[in-house]
Amino acid sequence: MKMLIDLFSTDYGLMSLGVIVFMLLMAVFFLRLFLNKMNKSV
């Protein structure tokens, strides 16, 4: 419970949450880009 309070109420918690969300979005973007290029080349 303390971890969740620290995650959502402190600046370093919100920053790390933002970085995690950003990295997941970039991973989805590059995965879709890669799969799209693979399907076009075949």
GROMACS elastic network, one bead per residue, 0.5 to 0.9 nm:
[ bonds ]
;  ai    aj funct       b0    kb
    1     4     6  0.52642   500
    1     5     6  0.64046   500
    1     6     6  0.87043   500
    2     5     6  0.50891   500
    2     6     6  0.61193   500
    2     7     6  0.84760   500
    3     6     6  0.51138   500
    3     7     6  0.60031   500
    3     8     6  0.87398   500
    4     8     6  0.62295   500
    4     9     6  0.83748   500
    4    13     6  0.88791   500
    5     8     6  0.55026   500
    5     9     6  0.58361   500
    5    10     6  0.80691   500
    5    13     6  0.89217   500
    6     9     6  0.53747   500
    6    10     6  0.55775   500
    6    11     6  0.88335   500
    6    12     6  0.85391   500
    6    13     6  0.60748   500
    6    14     6  0.87163   500
    7    10     6  0.62662   500
    7    11     6  0.83433   500
    7    12     6  0.76422   500
    7    14     6  0.60557   500
    7    15     6  0.88912   500
    7    16     6  0.80770   500
    7    17     6  0.73499   500
    8    11     6  0.82500   500
    8    13     6  0.59966   500
    8    14     6  0.58062   500
    8    17     6  0.82772   500
    9    12     6  0.88264   500
    9    13     6  0.69256   500
    9    14     6  0.71406   500
   10    13     6  0.51580   500
   10    14     6  0.62671   500
   10    15     6  0.85452   500
   11    14     6  0.52424   500
   11    15     6  0.60288   500
   11    16     6  0.85905   500
   12    16     6  0.60569   500
   12    17     6  0.84563   500
   13    16     6  0.52415   500
   13    17     6  0.61275   500
   13    18     6  0.85740   500
   14    18     6  0.60568   500
   14    19     6  0.85690   500
   15    18     6  0.50453   500
   15    19     6  0.61973   500
   15    20     6  0.86602   500
   16    20     6  0.61274   500
   16    21     6  0.86103   500
   17    20     6  0.51338   500
   17    21     6  0.62505   500
   17    22     6  0.85575   500
   18    21     6  0.51804   500
   18    22     6  0.60395   500
   18    23     6  0.85615   500
   19    22     6  0.50048   500
   19    23     6  0.60555   500
   19    24     6  0.85779   500
   20    23     6  0.51977   500
   20    24     6  0.62446   500
   20    25     6  0.86912   500
   21    24     6  0.51661   500
   21    25     6  0.62253   500
   21    26     6  0.86649   500
   22    25     6  0.51564   500
   22    26     6  0.61801   500
   22    27     6  0.85800   500
   23    26     6  0.50908   500
   23    27     6  0.60659   500
   23    28     6  0.86570   500
   24    27     6  0.50346   500
   24    28     6  0.62677   500
   24    29     6  0.86179   500
   25    28     6  0.51903   500
   25    29     6  0.61780   500
   25    30     6  0.87179   500
   26    30     6  0.61216   500
   26    31     6  0.84057   500
   27    30     6  0.52865   500
   27    31     6  0.59692   500
   27    32     6  0.85442   500
   28    31     6  0.50807   500
   28    32     6  0.61197   500
   28    33     6  0.85146   500
   29    32     6  0.53080   500
   29    33     6  0.61578   500
   29    34     6  0.86108   500
   30    34     6  0.59325   500
   30    35     6  0.84561   500
   31    34     6  0.51190   500
   31    35     6  0.60971   500
   31    36     6  0.84365   500
   32    35     6  0.51505   500
   32    36     6  0.59415   500
   32    37     6  0.85694   500
   33    36     6  0.51001   500
   33    37     6  0.62373   500
   33    38     6  0.86396   500
   34    37     6  0.52182   500
   34    38     6  0.61895   500
   34    39     6  0.87013   500
   35    39     6  0.61507   500
   35    40     6  0.86269   500
   36    39     6  0.52365   500
   36    40     6  0.62664   500
   36    41     6  0.87751   500
   37    40     6  0.51634   500
   37    41     6  0.62369   500
   37    42     6  0.88998   500
   38    41     6  0.53824   500
   38    42     6  0.66091   500
   39    42     6  0.55654   500
